[in-house]
Amino acid sequence: MASSSALRSSASVVVAMVVAVVLLAAMGAEAETRKYQFDVQMTSVTRLCGTKSIVTVNGQYPGPTLLAREGDHVEVNVVNRSPYNISIHWHGVRQLLSGWADGPSYITQCPIQPGQSYVYRFQVVGQRGTLWWHAHISWLRATVYGPIVILPPAGVPYPFPAPDEEVPVMFGEWWRNDTEAVIAQALQTGGGPNVSDAYTINGLTGPLYNCSAQDTFKLNVKPGKTYMLRLINAALNDELFFSIANHTLTVVDVDALYVKPFTVDTLVIAPGQTSNVLLATKPTYPGASYSMEARPYTNTQGTFDNTTVAGVLEYEDPSSSPSAVSSSSPSQNNNNNNNNSLPVFAPSLPQINDTSFVANYTAKLRSLASAEYPAAVPQDIDRRFFFTVGLGTHPCAAANGTSCQGPNGSRFAASINNVSFVLPATALLQAHFAGRSNGVYATDFPAFPLTSFNYTGTPPPNNTNVMNGTKVAVLPFGASVELVLQDTSILGAESHPLHLHGFNFFVVGQGFGNFDPANDPAKFNLVDPVERNTVGVPAGGWVAIRFRADNPGLIICTGIILALFPRPQVLTRTHYWRTCRCVVHALSPGGAHELGPENGMVGAGREPAEPEAAASAIGSASVLGQC
């Protein structure tokens, strides 16, 4: 394997870990401990003229906002009152020395069984901006998700003009059917899962769908003000364009990391990504309302939800009585009758397959790279990986000899380097901690494809079958890593979102076609590349990332586990941990990091339906600490 510098000595590793512990202790001296109560429960929600029972947190859809300052400690007591196994992932939180709290079921923890509880404990270190939390088992994250708002330390300003108001805006998807039934059907038939029926903004489907105008997200604003929209794409599968008619958006932050500000009419955001944007309202009352819209970007040949969700930007009319309009907070109700007769302008979004627009947009993303917020891009690489990402097939194993609904009667299977990840019966981090990894996972995940081919060309390989395995790639602590992810067109090229748990990474390069190891690295940006935790691998293209392996634990990226294993005593358990063994299934295609379709349902019965979810979709949890 290529290496341009020697790995750090064991003494340097010890020093680095001591420094990390000292940093955590120093931050803890001034930090608060913020405590939240998350009750996972069934709640009846009506959308598109249909009511169904969904899994929620505290009866809210989307769930409550987790608010903290950089340096704070967070404790979340999750009580599972649903009929499903559950775990919560804190998407983008570094989890320095707190890998037990990361949340993916069967990887860093056993799922929380119905009637049981678990307390997640972690510290927010070196991060400020917007992240999010979501269920990390099966498709429960279709409804179990919410924002994480991380403020700078007290007295530390933003590196851009402070906004007057801040508003979380979460994009999602809505299925008329039970999403657990949707993924269960896909697993049974081997075909792709049915696409969603609508997109949502803060859980609301908006006026462009039938029987949905009453469920419209409205952002009421004042003239001459600046609003920071904390955008989060919680959709399971789709990259989205977003725009507000006759307004521009200034991008200042992605994935809780500052960027060089730039202004656009439309942005694109992949599943799992976040972006803070500044919205400057018009200087005077415009006598009009403005539609904010999101719709998918895709150039795949497969099926997808080709619809558009809309919300409304409404201005406060200074001639109206103060009680007629809410000051600046989101509203879902048509409570401002004076606005009903106003013209509503719609934005002009790019074509659904406008790859050129997406490439131009992503090229504008650059790290702030200032003295206060430097871009510490690894220059010398210790470990290099080349991962092919895409869809292949498994032979059909349907009952009664019937054929499956994948290509040529087979079953779809997602894979990296032709290995489709199989969830273990024991959580991987638990197996390592106990020194009982034999029979749970293997450490021979291939760093490069076992067989080279024209990854994005035609015709595809004759053999599209992929192998199964619970395999990890082991990294030494402190190693500088370069990972190139290459899309394949074996069953059609498509974009694949990549999320790296426990780490941020620098996107040093990307392009279309096959990665050229001889020429493409010379074009890498090693000065101010964007730093983030989630990136989309372009359809029919590649992306190159770099990061430093400085966080012991298990690094999850899509369907491969990169294991950064310290001595077990380094990653100590901070509370009682049950041993878990569960029946699990293989990796299913689709999703930002779909680690397996285990639905965890303990029986066919459900709890009685709860009252309708609260109208204020983005609310507060039971917060015991204040900013």
N, C-alpha and C positions, 0 to 999 in steps of 0.2 A: 504494500500500500504506500502511496507517495507520501513523503514527509520532508518538509523544508526546514524543520528545526527540531532539536531534541526535546523530548518531553521534560517537564520540570522535575526536579529531584523530589524524593519523598519528603525531604526537609522543607522544601518550598511549599509543598502541598499542605503540610502541617501549619506553616506560617500563614498561608492563605486562609485556611479554615479558622485559625485563631483570630485573624483580622475580621473575618465575617461575623464570628460570634461577638467580638468586641463592638462591631458596628451595630449589630442588633441590640446589644445591651445599652449602648449609648443612645440609640433612638428611643429605647424603651423608657429612658429616664424622664423624658418629657411627654411621653405618649399617654393617651387614654386607652382604656379598655371599653370597647363598645359591644354591648350584648343585645342580641336579637333572638326572637322566638319565631320559628318557622313551623307552622302546623300544616302538614301536607294532608289535604282532604279533598273529597269529591264536592264539586259545586256545579249547579245547573246554570248554564249560560245559553242565551238565545242570540243567534246570528242567522242572517239570511232566511228569516221566517222559520227557523227550526231550533228546537231546544234540545240540548244534550248535556249529559253529566261529564265533566272534565276534571282532571287532576289539577289542583291549584295549591298555592301557598297562602294561608290565611284567608282563603275565599276570594282572592284577588286574581284577576287576569288582565294584563300581566301581573306578576307578583310584586311585592313591596320593594322599595329602594333600600339598598344597603349603603349607608353613608358613613364615610370615615375620612380622616386626614392622613396624609403621608406620615408613616411612623406609628400609627395607631395599632393596637392589638384588637382583634375581632374574635368574638365568640358567638356562634350561631347554634342554638339548640334546635335540632330538627326532630320533630315528633311525627312519625308516619301513621296517620289515621286513614290512609287509603288502602285499597285491596292489593296494591302492587308493591313489589320491592322498589326501593328508591335510593338514590344517592344524588348529592348536589356537587357540581363542579363550579369553582370560582374562576371563571374563564379569564385568563390573563394574569391572575395574581401569581407572583413569582414563587411563593411557598418556600422561601429560603429556610432550609432545615426543618420544614414542616410538611414533608411529603405525604404524611398520613392524612392531611386535610385536603388534598387536591380533589378527591371526589369521584374519579371514574371507577365504577363497579368492576370488581374482579381484577383490577390492576393495582390500585393503592389501597383499596378497602373492600370489605364485604358490603353488599347493599344493606340498607336499613330495612328490615322486614316489617310487614304490617304489625302495628301495635308496639313497635320498638322505637327507640330514639338514639340519637348520636349527637355529640357536641363537636363541631368543627372549631378549631383554634388555630389562628395564624396571625402574622403581622404583615402589614403593608409596608414594604421597604423599597425606597427609591422609585416610587410610582406615584403619579398624580394625573388625573384625567378621568376617562370613562372606561369601565370594564363591565362585565355582566356575569350573572350566575344562571345556571340552568341544570335541569335533571341530566344525569349522565348514565342512563340505562334505557335501552330500547328507544322508543319514540316519545317518551314522556316529555321530552323537552319541547315538544310542539306546543304545550300549554304551560309547562312549569319553567318559567324564566322571569328575570327581572334585572334592573340596572344596578350597577355598583358605581357610586359617585365618590371619587377620591379627590379631596381638596388638598391644595398645598399646605404645608405647615403654617400655623398661625403666624401672621406677619410677613409671609413670603408672597409676593405678588405673582400674577401670571406674567409671562414674558410677552404679553400683548395687551391692548387696552381692555380693562376689566368690563365685562358685560353688565347690563342692568338687571337681567334675569337669566336664569338657566333652566332649561326644560329637557328632560329625557324624552327621546322619540324612538320607540322600538318598532322595527318592522318584523312581521311574523307571517305565518300562514294559517289558514283555517280550513279544516275538512268538515263536511257535513257528517261524515261517518266517524266512528271511534277510531282514532289513530292507531291504537293497539291492534284493532281488527285489520286495519289497512296493512300494517307491516306483517301481521300474522298470515294474511292471505298471500303476500308476496313470498314469504318464506315457504309456504305450502306449495305454491305453484312454480316457484323458481323464476318468475317474471319480475319486471320492475314494479315497484309500488305505485298505486294510483296517485295521481298528482292532486294537489290541494284544489279547493273550490274557490278560494279567494286569498288575497294578501290582506294584511292588517296593518294599521298604524295605531300603536298603543292598544292593541286588542280589538280595534274597531274596523269594520270592513268598508265603510264609506258609501257615498251616493252613487258610485258607478256600477254597483251590483244591484240586482233586483231585490226588492224588499229590504233595503239596507240604509236608506237615507237617514233614518233615525239613529243609526249607529255610526256617526261621523265624528272623527277627531277634529276639534276646533282649537286653534291657538289664537287667543285674543291678545292683541298687542296695542301699544300706544305709539303714536308718531314720534319720530326723533329719538328712538331708543335702540339699544343693541341687545340682542338676545343670543345666548349661546345654546344652540341645539346640540344635545348629547345624543348623536345618532348611533343606533345599535341594530345590526342585521341579525335577528334571531330566527330568520327563515331556515328551514332545514337544508335546502338544496340550492337556492337560486341567488346569484348575484343580482343586484338591483340598481337601476338608475334612480336618482332622486333629484327633484327640482321644485322650486316654488316660482310660480308665474311672476314675471316682472320684478324679480328680486335676485340678488347675487348672494353667494355663500362664500365666506372666507375660511378656508381650512386651516386650523391652527394646531391640531392634535390628532393622532391616530393611535389606537390601541394603548391609550394612556401614556403617550410619548409625544413631546412637542416636535413640530415640523416647521420648516420655513413657511410662513403664511403665503398662500396664494388664493386668488379669487376666481370662482367659476360660476357659470349658470346652472350646470348640472354636475353631479358627482356620481361615482359608482362605488358600491360597497359590497364586499363578498360576505357570505355566511360566516358568522363568528367575529367579523371585524366591527370596530367602533370608530367614530370620527367626531370630533368636536368642531363645529362650524359656527362662525359669527354671522348673524342675520341683522343687518342694519335696516330698520324700518324707514319708511318715507318720512320726510321732514314735517309734512302736514297731512291732515286727514284726506285720504284719496277719494272717498265716496265710492269705494269698490271693495270687493273681496277677492282673494287670490287662492287658487287651488294649489295644494302641494301634492305631488303625485310620485308614485314609485311603480316601476314595472321591471320585468326581468331583462337581463342581458344574457343571451345565449346564442351559440352557433352550432349547438348539437343537433343531431338528426332525431334524437329521442323525443318523447312526449314531455311536456312541461306545462305549467300553469301560465298561459299566455293572456293574463288579465292585468288590469291596472287598479291600484288602490289610491284613493284620494282623501285628503283632509282639506281643511279650509283655514286660511289665514285671514282673520277678521280684525279690522282696526276699530279702536274705541272712538266713537263719535263724540267730540267735545260738546256738541249741542244736546246730547242725550243726558238724562239724569244719571248720576253715578251708580245708582242701583240697577240700571238697565244692563250694564256690562260688567263682567268680572275684570279686575285690574289687568292681570297679565298671565293668569294661570290657564292651563288647558281646560276646555269645557267640551262635553259631549252632547249637550242639550241645545236645541234650537230655542234658547231663551232670549235672544235678541231679535224681537220681531221687526225692528227697524231695518235690519240687515237683509231681510228676506227678499226685498225688491231691488237690492243693489246688483249691479253687474258682477259676474264672477269670471275672472280671467284664468285661462288654463295654460300651463307651461308647454313648451315644445320639447319633448324628450327625444333622444337619439333613436335611430332604428334599433329594433330588438337585437340585431346581429352586428352592431357597429363596433367591430373589433378595433378599428383605427382610433375611435374616440377613447376606448378603454385604455389602449396602449399610450396614447398621448396624456391621458389623465394620470396614469400610474407613474409616468416619467416625471411628473411635476412633484412627486412626493420625495422630499429630501429632509434628512434630519436637521434639527436646528444647529447642531455642531458648534455651539458657543462655548465660551470658557466655563460658564456655569452648567451647561448641559452638553457635554462633549459627546462625540460619536466615537466610541472606543472600538473601532472595527479591527478584528484580528487581521494582522498583516501576514504573519507566518503561520502556516497550516500544519497541524500535527496529524489529523485524520481527515481523509477525503472519502465521501460516499457518493454514489450515483444510483439513484432509485428511479426505476420506471414505475409509473402509476397508471392504472387503468382498469378496465373491465375485461374479464375473461369468462370462462365457463367451468362448471362442474358437471359431470355426468348426472343424468336425471335419476333420482331415487324415489320417484313418486310411487304411491301404493297402487296395487292392482295393475301394474304394468303400463299405466297411462303416461303420456309424454308430458314434459314440463313446458312452461311458456317462455323459456329463454330461447336463444338462437338455436335453430335446428333441433328443437325438442330438449335442449339442455337447461341448465340452471345458471343464471347470472352469478358471477363471483368477482368481487373487487380484490385487487392484489397489488402488492409492491414487490418488485423484483420476482414476480411470478409466485409469491407466497401469500396465500389468503390466511389472515390471522384467525386463530381459533381461541376463544376465550377459555381460560383455565378454570378448573374446579376449585382452586385455592387462589386467593389474591396474590399477585406476583410479589408485591412489596412485603407482604406477610411471609411468603415462602423464603425470600432472601433473608429477612430479618431472623427467621427461625433456623436458618441454615439448612433448609429442606427443599432446595430447588430441584433436586433430581426427580424427574417424572412430572414436574410442573411446567418447566420451560427449558429450552435449549438456547445456547449462546452462540449459535452458528448462523445467525441471519447474514445473508450474502451482502457484502458492501457494494457489489456491482452485479448487474444481471449475469446470470449463469450462461446465457446465450445472447450474443449481440444480433440485432436485426435492424431493419429500417423502421424505427419506432413510429414515425408519423407518416410513412409512405404506404403505397398500395402495390400489390395486394397484401392483405394481412397474412400472418403465418397460418399454415394449414392447421396446426394444432393450437387451439385456443384454450385448452385445459390448463388450470393452475393447480399448484399443490397446496396442501393445508399444513399449518404448523403453528405452534406457540413458540416463537423464536424471538430473541432479543439480540441487539448489538451492544457490546460492552465498551464503554468509554472510560479512559483514565481521568481521574479528577484533574481539572485544570487544562485539559486538552483544548486546542483551538480546532474547530471543526468546520469543514466546508461540505455542504450537502447540495447536490444538484438533483432536482426533481424533474423528470422527463415524462410528459404526457405520452400516451400511446394511442394509436388509432386502430387497435386490434378489432374492437367492436364499435368503432366510431369515436372520434376525438371529442373530448369534453373537458371543461374546466373542473379542477379538483381543488377545493380549499384545503389548505394545510394549516393546522394549529399545533404549536409546540407547547406542551404543558410545562410549566415551571421555568420557562426561559423566554426572553426576547431574542430576536435575531435580526441581522442586517440583510436586507435584500440587495445583494451586490450586483445582480444582473438578471436579465430575463430576455427571452426572444422566442421566435417561432421556428418551427421545423425541429431538426435534431440538434442537440447541443454539440458544439465542436470543441473538444478539449484542447485542440491545438491553437485555435484562434479566438474563441469567445472570451477566455479569461483576461485577455489583454484589454477588453472593453469594460471590465468590471469597475464599478465606482467604489473605491476604497477610501474616499474622503468624507462624503456626507450621505451615504445611502440611507434610505428610510429604515428605521428600526421599528419592529412591530412583533406581534405574537401570532398573527394569522395572515396568510397570503394565498392568493389564488394561483394555482399552476395553470398557465394559459392553455386553452384548448389547442391541441396540435403544437404545443411549444414547451418551454422549459423555464425554470426559475432557479437561481442559485442563491443560497443563503449562507451566512457565516455566524457562528456564535462560539462562546467560550463555555466549556462544560464545568461550571463552577457551582452547581447546585445538586448535591447528592440525592439520589432517588431514582425514579423511573420517568424518563422523558417519553411522552406519547406524541407521535406525529402520524396522524391519519390511522394507519393500521399496523405500524411497526413500533416496537418499544425499544428506545435507546436507553440502556441501563447504565446509569452512572452510580456504580455501587461503591460506597465507602465501607469501612468496617462496621458491622452491625451496631456497635455501641455509639457510633457517631450520630446515627439517626434514631434516637431513643424514642420510645413510646411515651407519650405524656399522659395517657389514660388507659383504662382497661380496654382490651381489644379481643373480641370474640373470634374464635376460629370459624371459618366458613367453608362449607363445601356446597356447591350448587350445581344444578343441571343447566348447562349453557349451550349456546349454538354458535355457528360460525359467523364470520363477518358478512354483513349484507352490503350491497352497493348503495352509494348515495350518502350525502350528509357531510358536514365539515369534518367531523371525526367520529363517525358512527362505529363504535367499537363492538357492536354485536346486538342482535335483535332479541336477546333474552327479555321476555316480557314480565317475568317475575310474578305473574298472577297466581294467587293462592287458591282461587276458587271462582266459580262462575258468578257467584252472588256479588252484589255491590251494596255499599252502604246507602241509606236513604238519601235522596237528593237534597243538597243544601240550597239555601236561598240564592237568588240571582247574584252573581258577582258584583261587587261594588262598582259604581259607575266610574269613579276616579281610578282608572286602571293603574296608574303609577302612584302608589300611595306610600305610607310609612309603615314599617314593621313595628313590633314592640321594642322601640329603641330605649335602652336604659342609659345611654350616654349621649351627650349633646356636643355640637361643635362650639 
